[in-house]
Amino acid sequence: MLNSYKELAVKNLTEHCSLLNPQPEFVNIDLSSEANTLMVDFTKVRATTASEAISVIDALELMRANRVRLLMIFNHYGEFSGVITAMDLMGRKPMLYANESGTRYADVRVKNIMLPKSKLCAVTRKEIEKSKVGDVAKTLNLLHQQYLLVVDDEGDEIQVCGLFAASDLKRTLGITLDIPFAHTFSDLERVINENKEVM
């Protein structure tokens, strides 16, 4: 079966071998650029996901490990059920829930404080294909949100296929929108370490 193929030449690795990391593509982006140039496209980049049953501490650790500030949340059936952001986890929500429910901070679960999909809004991929980065910036600004989900509604079901992040607009264009502060990874680490004592 493999007779018509050749054996590849293999090399032994040395101590001087390193791992190649992809170099970011430097595209000149401004407010008039096509919107999809700044979209995190889930057909190209896998979304960072978590179960709604994990603790808020574990969710913070997952964000830090993956260098993201938003997790797509799934229920125990494996269905998309909502999102949770670094602001949700590092703000007052977990402590308020713990106090109101009489539980320890370490026992607060993502499902207790996440934003369910019924309360999320999104734009369609079709809308994005005819939009500019400035349109996305204005929409985020008007919604006072750090993220804008993108959905594909062409088939039988609506699927989240990407998102825009205000932090990407700030990093790429240097513009700050009128939305709540997006926390840094060092802030995530600080909150994780502070709350390990509560466990």
Buried (B, 14 or more C-beta within 10 A) or exposed (E): EEEEEEEEEEEEEEEEEEEEEEEEEEEEBEBEBBBBBBBBEBEEEEBBEBBBEBBBBBBBBBBBEEEBBBBBBBBEEEEBBBBBBBBBBBBEBBBEBBEEEEEEBBBBBBBBBBBEBEEBEBBBBEBBEEBBBBBBBBBBBEEEBBBBBBBBEEEEEBBBBBBBBBBBBBEBBEBEBEBEEBBEBEBBEEBBEEBEEEE
